[in-house]
Each structure stands twice: as structure tokens, then as C-alpha cells.
Amino acid sequence: MKVINEEKFVDAFNLKLAKGQEEYVSHPVRSLAQAYVYRNQCQPFGIYADEKMVGYVMVIYDYDVPEYDIWHMMIDESLQGKGYGRAALNQIIEYIKAKTFGDSSRIALTCNKKLHR
């Protein structure tokens, strides 16, 4: 996982969701705009396999609760099912433990309740 900065954001734009996933996960273009607006409480990350970005995830700190929220996690449609999401989630939890934005022992993974498997 790597912080998305000016050099890496175009890689995030090229990620693709699988057909039908658009209603459940925001594309990185939208969430990077949110990350900019909430930059004092938010960090976007690219999920990497070697040097290739394979996915995206964003962590935001909710000062009102307080808690860390994991937003917009997605893996490119061509690379889903290979364990990249699971590995990234473990790294995100380690990042959150550093309490970069504020103190909290709460983590929430946002999801869409419509999706049932």
C-alpha cells in the first residue's frame, strides 16, 4: 500500500470496477475529490502488487464519533479474488493503529447493505 500523491493519482483513475459494482463502490475519481476536501482527516492509498496499482482504499477519521472509517475500498475488476483486498485491509488496520488523525479504538468498514452473497 502506498499513499496516493500527485505522482500516483492517475494510476487510481485507471482502475476499473466490475460490471454492477458501480452502485456499491465509488470510483477513485470521486473519492479522491472527497479526500482533497477532507484532507485534514483523510488519507487515500493505492493498493499495489509490486509496482502496479491494483486497487484503492481511503481512511477517514470521523471527529464526531470519534472513529476511523474505511471508505471506497476496491480492487480492479481484472484482479479481484487474488487476496489483494484482504492484504490491504490488514495494512489499513496497522495504519489506523498509529492514530494519525486522532485517538479512537473504533474502526468501521463502510458497505452497501444491498449487496448480499
Residue pairs with C-beta under 8 A, 6 or more apart in sequence:
1 45
1 46
1 47
1 48
1 57
1 88
1 91
1 92
1 95
2 8
2 45
2 46
2 48
3 43
3 44
3 45
3 46
4 12
4 32
4 35
4 44
4 45
4 46
4 56
8 46
8 53
9 32
11 46
11 53
12 28
12 29
12 32
12 44
12 46
12 53
12 56
13 28
13 29
14 53
15 27
15 28
15 53
15 54
15 55
15 56
15 74
15 76
16 76
16 77
16 78
17 25
17 27
17 74
17 77
18 77
18 80
19 77
21 74
21 77
23 112
23 114
24 111
24 112
24 114
24 115
25 72
25 73
25 74
25 112
26 72
27 74
28 44
28 56
28 72
28 74
30 72
31 44
31 56
31 58
31 71
31 72
32 44
34 42
34 58
34 71
35 42
35 43
35 44
35 58
38 60
40 101
41 60
41 61
41 62
41 63
41 101
41 102
42 58
42 59
42 60
42 61
42 101
43 58
43 59
43 60
43 95
43 100
44 56
44 57
44 58
45 56
45 57
45 58
45 59
45 88
45 92
45 95
46 53
46 55
46 56
47 53
47 54
47 55
47 56
47 57
47 75
47 84
47 85
47 87
47 88
48 54
49 79
49 82
49 84
54 75
54 76
54 79
54 84
55 73
55 74
55 75
55 76
55 79
55 84
55 85
55 88
56 72
56 73
56 74
57 70
57 71
57 72
57 73
57 74
57 88
57 92
58 70
58 71
58 72
58 73
59 68
59 69
59 70
59 71
59 92
59 95
59 96
60 68
60 69
60 71
61 67
61 68
61 69
61 100
61 101
61 102
61 104
62 68
62 69
63 102
65 104
65 106
66 102
66 103
66 104
66 106
67 104
67 106
67 107
67 108
68 96
68 101
68 104
68 106
68 107
68 108
69 107
69 108
69 109
69 110
70 89
70 92
70 107
70 108
70 109
70 110
71 110
72 110
73 85
73 88
73 89
73 109
75 82
75 84
75 85
89 109
93 107
96 107
